[in-house]
Amino acid sequence: MNIAIPLRYKYFNSTNWEYRDVITQDFQLMAEKLGIGLVALMTDGFEEICEECEGLIIPGTAMDSDPKYYDGEVTEYDEGEKALDMALIKYFYEHGKPIFAIGTGMQEVNTFFGGSYARLEGISEHHNGESHRHTISIKDGSFVSDVFKKADAEVNSMHSWKIDKVAPEFEVVAEAGGVVEAIEWKDKKIFATQWHPERCFIDEKEDSVEKKFIEAFLEICKV
């Protein structure tokens, strides 16, 4: 099985290595352990390649969010990266192929379908930190509930943006302190989490059950 994934910008502070586009190690380990192919995309003209892909993962990114979707200053923004993400979402949606969006990817999916987002103000300390974790409340019957099998769970939290208006057709299926943590459009096979379940493949502190998010997504991609 082949799953498409856009590359992400990475800066290496070295005299020999400076700017690179990469697939992060957690996704590489994910692909290795689950026996799937990750098809890295970084330019337009991807349609022929994506014909051979059963699904799309939109990962998080270190880049700031698209300034046209909110009222505020942008610190670091890559227009090409965002344009590719939006083009991929459009392609896989129009071709009826499943999408799993993570972190910033969730915000992009939400805005593509008519939602909006905003900076976290005043509560960002509860949601943004490499080592921070918090508890989410989970809606019964959702894809998040299918994985955790309970009404709440502890997840990682590394973001300084939040969904403001949820896109039509999407349902909020997890929250934490009033912040949307997961959405889904089940009929169209589009799922998204604000936290990073792929971290379970690289960080032993993460809940190993979260690999079921990817496993369940892959099962959907087989249909």
RATA-V465460 format. One record per pair of residues at least 4 apart in sequence whose ideal C-beta (glycine too) atoms are under 6 Angstrom apart, sorted by the first residue. I is the first residue (numbers start at 1). J is the second residue. Records with the same first field share a line. If there is no record, write none. Layout:
I->J / J
This chain:
1->36 / 54
2->37 / 39 / 52 / 53
3->36 / 38 / 55 / 57
4->39 / 41 / 50 / 53 / 56
5->38 / 57
6->41 / 84 / 85
7->21 / 40 / 42
8->61
9->78
10->20 / 22
12->17
21->42
23->27 / 28 / 40
25->202
26->198 / 199 / 201 / 202
27->198
29->201 / 202
30->198 / 201 / 214
31->36 / 38
39->53
41->46
46->50
50->91
54->221
55->97 / 98 / 221
56->88 / 92 / 99
57->100
58->85 / 101 / 105
59->102 / 105
60->102 / 103 / 104
61->104
63->76 / 77 / 78 / 81
64->74 / 75 / 76 / 77
65->161
66->82
67->74
69->111 / 116
70->118
72->119
85->108
86->112
89->93 / 112
92->97 / 99
98->189 / 220 / 221
99->190
100->191 / 217
101->105 / 106 / 109 / 192
102->193 / 196
103->196
106->192 / 194
107->117 / 161
109->192
110->115 / 163 / 167
111->115
113->167
114->167 / 168
115->165 / 166 / 167
116->164 / 165
117->161 / 163 / 164
118->164
120->124 / 127 / 160 / 162
124->128 / 160
126->177
127->157 / 159
128->159 / 160
132->157
133->154 / 156
134->157 / 176
135->152 / 154
136->153 / 155 / 174 / 176 / 181
137->152 / 175
138->144 / 145 / 151 / 174
139->173
140->145
141->145
142->173
143->184 / 191
144->173 / 174 / 182
147->212 / 213
148->153
155->195
156->195 / 196 / 199
159->194
162->179
163->180
166->170 / 172
169->185
170->183 / 185
171->184
172->180 / 183
173->182 / 184
174->181 / 182
175->181
176->181
181->194
182->193
183->192
184->191
185->190
189->220
197->210 / 213
199->203 / 206
200->206 / 208 / 210 / 211
212->216
